[in-house]
Amino acid sequence: MKLLQEKLSKYDAPQKAKAAGVYPYFRMIESDQDTEVYIDGKKVLMFGSNSYLGLTNHPKVKEAAIEATKKYGTGCAGSRFLNGTLDIHVELEKRLAKFVGKEEAIVYSTGFQVNLGVVSCLTGREDYIIWDELDHASIIEGRRLSFSNSLKFKHNDMNSLEKVLQKCDPDKVKLIVVDGIFSMEGDIAKLDEIVALSKKYNASIMVDEAHGIGVMGKNGRGVCDHYGATKDVDLIMGTFSKSFASLGGFIATDAPIANYLRHNSRSYIFSASATPAAIGAANAALDIMLSEPERQEHLWEMTNYALAGFRNMGCEIGHTSTPIIPLFIRDNDKTFLLTRMLLDEGVFVNPVVAPAVASDSTLIRFSLMATHTKDQIDFALDKIEKCFKALNVI
């Protein structure tokens, strides 16, 4: 056996979970991404999706993807930098820039590539990237690739952020990068306070709106719009794989920064461009966000209903106030087992375990869509209470 195979063969955590019957990943779904899905021929309620507006099977979104494929084919066979820019890419970029209130937007092939390519290239060796300890993995990977000084602050702790800013050379670029809504915990960045500190210390701000767009702000414009901070935030990132019901991502910013990124962001320059179907679907989803605000309103009605239900049940849900509801278990084995038990009861949820989080911070991530109903939430609450009590979680 070669050394590489010998080394990696020692990684057996998945095999152990499978042997115990609690392996929770790669569960094959046999239907569309709706509030109800089919797994092994069995109907299951989906509370593990990021499709916050429930648009993945909307007729207009599907038709737009089909029509784009008919006109442009299945792919562009190249990067945006060379032969992969279509007129629909440019059209969507203009619409996204206007939607989030920035001069320009750039569409990448995935949301992960946005953060990877933007965070890694904007700042220089003597500059600073300042990040929340619970930022998304794509932000973490971006700052790892950067040659800049990387400084972490405690989650949503403004005193910690200010201490970090005080350590920085006042004459160097300081880029604060935060999630708008944190993807696992569901809490919201204190953007108003971050803006105040950025002005005090002459820092720039980038906000990852992956989980904020479609959820917060007017017509789902995001956390920046919710706080009225759009002008004070230098870069706004978004992804198509959640509320836009597609695949891809974008960065919106001012013209000079956009010009620099188009010619220096490696994950943009050296990746194949987003497919016509993905762009067509995202464009249609944007139409629906603007024309059907009742979807966002219903999402919040269901969110508040579920939050009240979990609180009444006695679940530990942290500081969330959004459609992302963490149910803290604080035990790896119980988290895996509960995920399995709930699936058997007809409820699909996602486990978040070590090393993604500390072993004493494991949780089940329960997330809502605008298409969920109170009856479906009641069903889930009943099954969760039953399973949690069986394992003495509540």
MISEMAR-727631 format. One record per residue (C-alpha): residue number from 1; residue in three letters; x, y, z. Coordinates in steps of 0.5 Angstrom, whole numbers, plus 500, padded with zeros to 3 digits. Layout:
# residues N
+-----+-----+-----+-----+-----+
|   n | res |   x |   y |   z |
+-----+-----+-----+-----+-----+
| NUM | ala |   X |   Y |   Z |
...
+-----+-----+-----+-----+-----+
***
This chain:
# residues 394
+-----+-----+-----+-----+-----+
|   n | res |   x |   y |   z |
+-----+-----+-----+-----+-----+
|   1 | met | 500 | 500 | 500 |
|   2 | lys | 503 | 507 | 498 |
|   3 | leu | 504 | 512 | 504 |
|   4 | leu | 498 | 516 | 502 |
|   5 | gln | 493 | 511 | 502 |
|   6 | glu | 496 | 508 | 508 |
|   7 | lys | 495 | 515 | 512 |
|   8 | leu | 488 | 516 | 509 |
|   9 | ser | 486 | 509 | 511 |
|  10 | lys | 486 | 511 | 518 |
|  11 | tyr | 480 | 516 | 517 |
|  12 | asp | 474 | 511 | 519 |
|  13 | ala | 469 | 516 | 522 |
|  14 | pro | 464 | 515 | 517 |
|  15 | gln | 465 | 507 | 517 |
|  16 | lys | 464 | 507 | 524 |
|  17 | ala | 457 | 512 | 523 |
|  18 | lys | 455 | 507 | 518 |
|  19 | ala | 456 | 501 | 522 |
|  20 | ala | 452 | 504 | 528 |
|  21 | gly | 446 | 506 | 523 |
|  22 | val | 447 | 513 | 524 |
|  23 | tyr | 451 | 516 | 518 |
|  24 | pro | 447 | 522 | 516 |
|  25 | tyr | 450 | 525 | 510 |
|  26 | phe | 449 | 524 | 502 |
|  27 | arg | 442 | 522 | 503 |
|  28 | met | 439 | 521 | 497 |
|  29 | ile | 433 | 525 | 495 |
|  30 | glu | 428 | 522 | 489 |
|  31 | ser | 424 | 528 | 488 |
|  32 | asp | 424 | 536 | 488 |
|  33 | gln | 427 | 540 | 493 |
|  34 | asp | 420 | 542 | 496 |
|  35 | thr | 417 | 542 | 503 |
|  36 | glu | 416 | 534 | 502 |
|  37 | val | 421 | 530 | 499 |
|  38 | tyr | 422 | 522 | 498 |
|  39 | ile | 427 | 518 | 501 |
|  40 | asp | 427 | 511 | 499 |
|  41 | gly | 420 | 511 | 497 |
|  42 | lys | 418 | 515 | 503 |
|  43 | lys | 415 | 522 | 504 |
|  44 | val | 419 | 526 | 509 |
|  45 | leu | 418 | 533 | 511 |
|  46 | met | 424 | 537 | 509 |
|  47 | phe | 427 | 542 | 514 |
|  48 | gly | 434 | 542 | 512 |
|  49 | ser | 434 | 546 | 506 |
|  50 | asn | 436 | 553 | 504 |
|  51 | ser | 431 | 554 | 499 |
|  52 | tyr | 428 | 560 | 504 |
|  53 | leu | 423 | 563 | 499 |
|  54 | gly | 421 | 556 | 496 |
|  55 | leu | 423 | 557 | 489 |
|  56 | thr | 426 | 551 | 487 |
|  57 | asn | 420 | 548 | 483 |
|  58 | his | 417 | 554 | 482 |
|  59 | pro | 414 | 554 | 474 |
|  60 | lys | 417 | 560 | 472 |
|  61 | val | 424 | 559 | 475 |
|  62 | lys | 424 | 552 | 472 |
|  63 | glu | 421 | 555 | 465 |
|  64 | ala | 427 | 560 | 465 |
|  65 | ala | 432 | 555 | 466 |
|  66 | ile | 429 | 551 | 460 |
|  67 | glu | 429 | 557 | 456 |
|  68 | ala | 436 | 559 | 457 |
|  69 | thr | 438 | 552 | 455 |
|  70 | lys | 434 | 552 | 449 |
|  71 | lys | 437 | 558 | 447 |
|  72 | tyr | 445 | 558 | 449 |
|  73 | gly | 446 | 551 | 450 |
|  74 | thr | 448 | 547 | 457 |
|  75 | gly | 454 | 551 | 458 |
|  76 | cys | 459 | 556 | 456 |
|  77 | ala | 466 | 552 | 455 |
|  78 | gly | 470 | 557 | 458 |
|  79 | ser | 471 | 562 | 463 |
|  80 | arg | 468 | 569 | 464 |
|  81 | phe | 474 | 572 | 462 |
|  82 | leu | 475 | 569 | 456 |
|  83 | asn | 469 | 566 | 452 |
|  84 | gly | 464 | 565 | 457 |
|  85 | thr | 461 | 571 | 458 |
|  86 | leu | 453 | 571 | 455 |
|  87 | asp | 449 | 577 | 455 |
|  88 | ile | 444 | 574 | 460 |
|  89 | his | 450 | 574 | 465 |
|  90 | val | 451 | 581 | 464 |
|  91 | glu | 444 | 583 | 464 |
|  92 | leu | 443 | 579 | 471 |
|  93 | glu | 449 | 583 | 474 |
|  94 | lys | 446 | 589 | 472 |
|  95 | arg | 440 | 587 | 476 |
|  96 | leu | 443 | 585 | 482 |
|  97 | ala | 447 | 591 | 483 |
|  98 | lys | 441 | 595 | 482 |
|  99 | phe | 437 | 590 | 487 |
| 100 | val | 442 | 591 | 493 |
| 101 | gly | 444 | 598 | 491 |
| 102 | lys | 451 | 598 | 489 |
| 103 | glu | 454 | 600 | 482 |
| 104 | glu | 456 | 594 | 479 |
| 105 | ala | 456 | 586 | 481 |
| 106 | ile | 460 | 580 | 478 |
| 107 | val | 457 | 573 | 477 |
| 108 | tyr | 461 | 567 | 479 |
| 109 | ser | 460 | 560 | 478 |
| 110 | thr | 459 | 558 | 486 |
| 111 | gly | 458 | 562 | 492 |
| 112 | phe | 464 | 559 | 495 |
| 113 | gln | 468 | 561 | 489 |
| 114 | val | 466 | 568 | 491 |
| 115 | asn | 468 | 569 | 498 |
| 116 | leu | 475 | 565 | 496 |
| 117 | gly | 476 | 569 | 490 |
| 118 | val | 474 | 576 | 493 |
| 119 | val | 477 | 575 | 500 |
| 120 | ser | 484 | 572 | 498 |
| 121 | cys | 486 | 578 | 493 |
| 122 | leu | 483 | 584 | 495 |
| 123 | thr | 488 | 586 | 501 |
| 124 | gly | 496 | 586 | 501 |
| 125 | arg | 501 | 583 | 505 |
| 126 | glu | 501 | 589 | 510 |
| 127 | asp | 494 | 590 | 510 |
| 128 | tyr | 489 | 586 | 515 |
| 129 | ile | 483 | 581 | 514 |
| 130 | ile | 479 | 582 | 520 |
| 131 | trp | 473 | 576 | 521 |
| 132 | asp | 468 | 573 | 526 |
| 133 | glu | 470 | 567 | 529 |
| 134 | leu | 464 | 564 | 526 |
| 135 | asp | 464 | 566 | 519 |
| 136 | his | 463 | 561 | 513 |
| 137 | ala | 468 | 556 | 511 |
| 138 | ser | 469 | 560 | 504 |
| 139 | ile | 471 | 566 | 508 |
| 140 | ile | 476 | 562 | 512 |
| 141 | glu | 479 | 559 | 506 |
| 142 | gly | 479 | 566 | 502 |
| 143 | arg | 483 | 569 | 508 |
| 144 | arg | 488 | 563 | 508 |
| 145 | leu | 490 | 564 | 501 |
| 146 | ser | 491 | 571 | 502 |
| 147 | phe | 498 | 574 | 504 |
| 148 | ser | 495 | 579 | 509 |
| 149 | asn | 495 | 579 | 516 |
| 150 | ser | 489 | 575 | 519 |
| 151 | leu | 486 | 577 | 525 |
| 152 | lys | 480 | 574 | 528 |
| 153 | phe | 474 | 577 | 533 |
| 154 | lys | 470 | 573 | 538 |
| 155 | his | 463 | 572 | 535 |
| 156 | asn | 458 | 578 | 534 |
| 157 | asp | 463 | 581 | 540 |
| 158 | met | 464 | 588 | 538 |
| 159 | asn | 469 | 589 | 544 |
| 160 | ser | 473 | 584 | 541 |
| 161 | leu | 472 | 587 | 534 |
| 162 | glu | 475 | 594 | 537 |
| 163 | lys | 481 | 591 | 540 |
| 164 | val | 483 | 587 | 534 |
| 165 | leu | 482 | 594 | 530 |
| 166 | gln | 486 | 598 | 535 |
| 167 | lys | 492 | 593 | 534 |
| 168 | cys | 492 | 595 | 526 |
| 169 | asp | 497 | 600 | 523 |
| 170 | pro | 492 | 606 | 522 |
| 171 | asp | 495 | 607 | 515 |
| 172 | lys | 494 | 600 | 512 |
| 173 | val | 487 | 597 | 509 |
| 174 | lys | 483 | 593 | 514 |
| 175 | leu | 477 | 589 | 511 |
| 176 | ile | 472 | 587 | 516 |
| 177 | val | 469 | 580 | 513 |
| 178 | val | 462 | 578 | 516 |
| 179 | asp | 456 | 573 | 515 |
| 180 | gly | 450 | 577 | 515 |
| 181 | ile | 446 | 572 | 518 |
| 182 | phe | 450 | 566 | 521 |
| 183 | ser | 449 | 560 | 517 |
| 184 | met | 449 | 555 | 523 |
| 185 | glu | 447 | 559 | 529 |
| 186 | gly | 442 | 563 | 525 |
| 187 | asp | 443 | 570 | 529 |
| 188 | ile | 444 | 576 | 525 |
| 189 | ala | 451 | 580 | 525 |
| 190 | lys | 451 | 587 | 529 |
| 191 | leu | 452 | 591 | 523 |
| 192 | asp | 450 | 598 | 525 |
| 193 | glu | 455 | 597 | 531 |
| 194 | ile | 460 | 594 | 526 |
| 195 | val | 459 | 600 | 521 |
| 196 | ala | 460 | 605 | 527 |
| 197 | leu | 467 | 602 | 528 |
| 198 | ser | 469 | 601 | 521 |
| 199 | lys | 468 | 609 | 521 |
| 200 | lys | 472 | 610 | 527 |
| 201 | tyr | 478 | 606 | 525 |
| 202 | asn | 477 | 607 | 517 |
| 203 | ala | 476 | 600 | 516 |
| 204 | ser | 472 | 597 | 510 |
| 205 | ile | 466 | 592 | 510 |
| 206 | met | 464 | 586 | 506 |
| 207 | val | 458 | 582 | 508 |
| 208 | asp | 456 | 575 | 506 |
| 209 | glu | 449 | 575 | 505 |
| 210 | ala | 448 | 568 | 503 |
| 211 | his | 443 | 567 | 508 |
| 212 | gly | 440 | 574 | 508 |
| 213 | ile | 438 | 575 | 501 |
| 214 | gly | 431 | 573 | 500 |
| 215 | val | 430 | 573 | 508 |
| 216 | met | 431 | 580 | 510 |
| 217 | gly | 430 | 587 | 508 |
| 218 | lys | 425 | 590 | 503 |
| 219 | asn | 424 | 585 | 498 |
| 220 | gly | 429 | 580 | 501 |
| 221 | arg | 435 | 585 | 499 |
| 222 | gly | 438 | 583 | 505 |
| 223 | val | 441 | 585 | 512 |
| 224 | cys | 445 | 591 | 509 |
| 225 | asp | 438 | 593 | 507 |
| 226 | his | 435 | 591 | 513 |
| 227 | tyr | 440 | 596 | 517 |
| 228 | gly | 440 | 601 | 512 |
| 229 | ala | 447 | 600 | 512 |
| 230 | thr | 448 | 599 | 504 |
| 231 | lys | 452 | 605 | 503 |
| 232 | asp | 457 | 604 | 509 |
| 233 | val | 458 | 597 | 506 |
| 234 | asp | 463 | 596 | 501 |
| 235 | leu | 462 | 589 | 498 |
| 236 | ile | 456 | 585 | 499 |
| 237 | met | 456 | 578 | 497 |
| 238 | gly | 450 | 573 | 495 |
| 239 | thr | 449 | 566 | 493 |
| 240 | phe | 444 | 563 | 488 |
| 241 | ser | 444 | 556 | 491 |
| 242 | lys | 439 | 559 | 497 |
| 243 | ser | 433 | 564 | 496 |
| 244 | phe | 435 | 564 | 488 |
| 245 | ala | 434 | 557 | 487 |
| 246 | ser | 439 | 556 | 483 |
| 247 | leu | 447 | 555 | 483 |
| 248 | gly | 452 | 561 | 483 |
| 249 | gly | 454 | 567 | 487 |
| 250 | phe | 456 | 574 | 486 |
| 251 | ile | 459 | 580 | 489 |
| 252 | ala | 457 | 587 | 489 |
| 253 | thr | 461 | 593 | 490 |
| 254 | asp | 463 | 600 | 487 |
| 255 | ala | 466 | 600 | 480 |
| 256 | pro | 474 | 601 | 482 |
| 257 | ile | 473 | 594 | 486 |
| 258 | ala | 469 | 591 | 481 |
| 259 | asn | 474 | 593 | 476 |
| 260 | tyr | 480 | 590 | 480 |
| 261 | leu | 476 | 583 | 482 |
| 262 | arg | 475 | 582 | 474 |
| 263 | his | 482 | 582 | 473 |
| 264 | asn | 485 | 579 | 479 |
| 265 | ser | 480 | 574 | 482 |
| 266 | arg | 483 | 567 | 481 |
| 267 | ser | 476 | 563 | 482 |
| 268 | tyr | 473 | 568 | 477 |
| 269 | ile | 478 | 568 | 472 |
| 270 | phe | 480 | 561 | 472 |
| 271 | ser | 473 | 557 | 473 |
| 272 | ala | 468 | 556 | 468 |
| 273 | ser | 462 | 561 | 468 |
| 274 | ala | 455 | 559 | 471 |
| 275 | thr | 451 | 555 | 466 |
| 276 | pro | 445 | 559 | 462 |
| 277 | ala | 440 | 555 | 466 |
| 278 | ala | 443 | 557 | 472 |
| 279 | ile | 443 | 564 | 470 |
| 280 | gly | 436 | 564 | 467 |
| 281 | ala | 433 | 561 | 474 |
| 282 | ala | 436 | 566 | 478 |
| 283 | asn | 434 | 572 | 474 |
| 284 | ala | 427 | 569 | 474 |
| 285 | ala | 427 | 568 | 482 |
| 286 | leu | 429 | 575 | 482 |
| 287 | asp | 423 | 577 | 478 |
| 288 | ile | 419 | 573 | 484 |
| 289 | met | 422 | 576 | 490 |
| 290 | leu | 420 | 583 | 487 |
| 291 | ser | 413 | 581 | 485 |
| 292 | glu | 411 | 577 | 490 |
| 293 | pro | 413 | 580 | 497 |
| 294 | glu | 408 | 576 | 500 |
| 295 | arg | 413 | 570 | 500 |
| 296 | gln | 418 | 573 | 505 |
| 297 | glu | 412 | 575 | 509 |
| 298 | his | 409 | 568 | 510 |
| 299 | leu | 417 | 566 | 511 |
| 300 | trp | 417 | 570 | 517 |
| 301 | glu | 410 | 568 | 520 |
| 302 | met | 412 | 561 | 519 |
| 303 | thr | 419 | 563 | 523 |
| 304 | asn | 416 | 566 | 528 |
| 305 | tyr | 411 | 560 | 529 |
| 306 | ala | 417 | 555 | 529 |
| 307 | leu | 421 | 559 | 534 |
| 308 | ala | 415 | 560 | 539 |
| 309 | gly | 414 | 553 | 539 |
| 310 | phe | 421 | 551 | 540 |
| 311 | arg | 422 | 556 | 546 |
| 312 | asn | 415 | 553 | 549 |
| 313 | met | 418 | 546 | 548 |
| 314 | gly | 424 | 548 | 552 |
| 315 | cys | 429 | 547 | 546 |
| 316 | glu | 436 | 551 | 547 |
| 317 | ile | 436 | 555 | 540 |
| 318 | gly | 441 | 560 | 542 |
| 319 | his | 440 | 567 | 539 |
| 320 | thr | 437 | 566 | 533 |
| 321 | ser | 431 | 570 | 530 |
| 322 | thr | 431 | 568 | 523 |
| 323 | pro | 429 | 562 | 519 |
| 324 | ile | 435 | 558 | 521 |
| 325 | ile | 434 | 555 | 528 |
| 326 | pro | 439 | 551 | 531 |
| 327 | leu | 437 | 546 | 536 |
| 328 | phe | 443 | 545 | 541 |
| 329 | ile | 445 | 538 | 543 |
| 330 | arg | 452 | 539 | 545 |
| 331 | asp | 454 | 531 | 544 |
| 332 | asn | 456 | 528 | 537 |
| 333 | asp | 453 | 521 | 538 |
| 334 | lys | 446 | 524 | 540 |
| 335 | thr | 446 | 529 | 534 |
| 336 | phe | 447 | 523 | 530 |
| 337 | leu | 442 | 519 | 533 |
| 338 | leu | 437 | 524 | 533 |
| 339 | thr | 438 | 526 | 526 |
| 340 | arg | 437 | 518 | 524 |
| 341 | met | 431 | 518 | 529 |
| 342 | leu | 427 | 524 | 526 |
| 343 | leu | 428 | 521 | 519 |
| 344 | asp | 425 | 515 | 521 |
| 345 | glu | 419 | 519 | 524 |
| 346 | gly | 419 | 523 | 517 |
| 347 | val | 423 | 529 | 519 |
| 348 | phe | 429 | 531 | 515 |
| 349 | val | 434 | 536 | 519 |
| 350 | asn | 441 | 537 | 518 |
| 351 | pro | 447 | 535 | 524 |
| 352 | val | 452 | 540 | 525 |
| 353 | val | 458 | 536 | 529 |
| 354 | ala | 465 | 536 | 530 |
| 355 | pro | 470 | 539 | 527 |
| 356 | ala | 465 | 543 | 524 |
| 357 | val | 463 | 546 | 531 |
| 358 | ala | 466 | 545 | 538 |
| 359 | ser | 464 | 538 | 540 |
| 360 | asp | 460 | 541 | 546 |
| 361 | ser | 457 | 546 | 541 |
| 362 | thr | 454 | 540 | 536 |
| 363 | leu | 447 | 542 | 534 |
| 364 | ile | 441 | 540 | 529 |
| 365 | arg | 440 | 545 | 524 |
| 366 | phe | 432 | 546 | 523 |
| 367 | ser | 431 | 551 | 517 |
| 368 | leu | 424 | 554 | 514 |
| 369 | met | 422 | 555 | 507 |
| 370 | ala | 416 | 560 | 505 |
| 371 | thr | 412 | 554 | 503 |
| 372 | his | 412 | 551 | 509 |
| 373 | thr | 405 | 551 | 513 |
| 374 | lys | 403 | 551 | 520 |
| 375 | asp | 401 | 544 | 520 |
| 376 | gln | 408 | 541 | 517 |
| 377 | ile | 411 | 545 | 523 |
| 378 | asp | 406 | 542 | 528 |
| 379 | phe | 408 | 535 | 525 |
| 380 | ala | 416 | 537 | 526 |
| 381 | leu | 415 | 540 | 533 |
| 382 | asp | 411 | 534 | 535 |
| 383 | lys | 416 | 529 | 533 |
| 384 | ile | 422 | 533 | 535 |
| 385 | glu | 419 | 533 | 542 |
| 386 | lys | 418 | 526 | 542 |
| 387 | cys | 425 | 524 | 540 |
| 388 | phe | 429 | 529 | 544 |
| 389 | lys | 425 | 527 | 550 |
| 390 | ala | 427 | 520 | 549 |
| 391 | leu | 434 | 522 | 549 |
| 392 | asn | 433 | 527 | 555 |
| 393 | val | 435 | 533 | 551 |
| 394 | ile | 429 | 536 | 554 |
+-----+-----+-----+-----+-----+
***
